[in-house]
Amino acid sequence: MELTIILLNVAYAMLGAALAIVSMAVAFRVFNRLTPFDAHDELAKGNVAVGIVVGSIFVAVGIAMGLVIGMGLN
């Protein structure tokens, strides 16, 4: 019984991590389409302001996905 619960929690965590990575990629693409500049090119040029915004998008999506994963691990 204990092993089943542990394996189920590991599966939830791996699925949640995969969903978080996909969600972050989608959020970056949405941000890139909504802005009049190419965020990837600006990051390559060393634009710190764009880096801060993209980083905060990743943190926000990570927190949201972390809460969803945490709620699933009961």
CORBEL-V398736 format. One record per run of one state. SS is the DSSP state (~ for helix, > for strand, _ for the rest). FROM is the first residue (numbers start at 1). TO is the last residue. If there is no record, write none. Layout:
# CORBEL-V398736
ss=(SS:SS)
from=(FROM:FROM)
to=(TO:TO)
This chain:
# CORBEL-V398736
ss=(_:~:_:~:_:~:_)
from=(1:2:35:39:46:48:73)
to=(1:34:38:45:47:72:74)
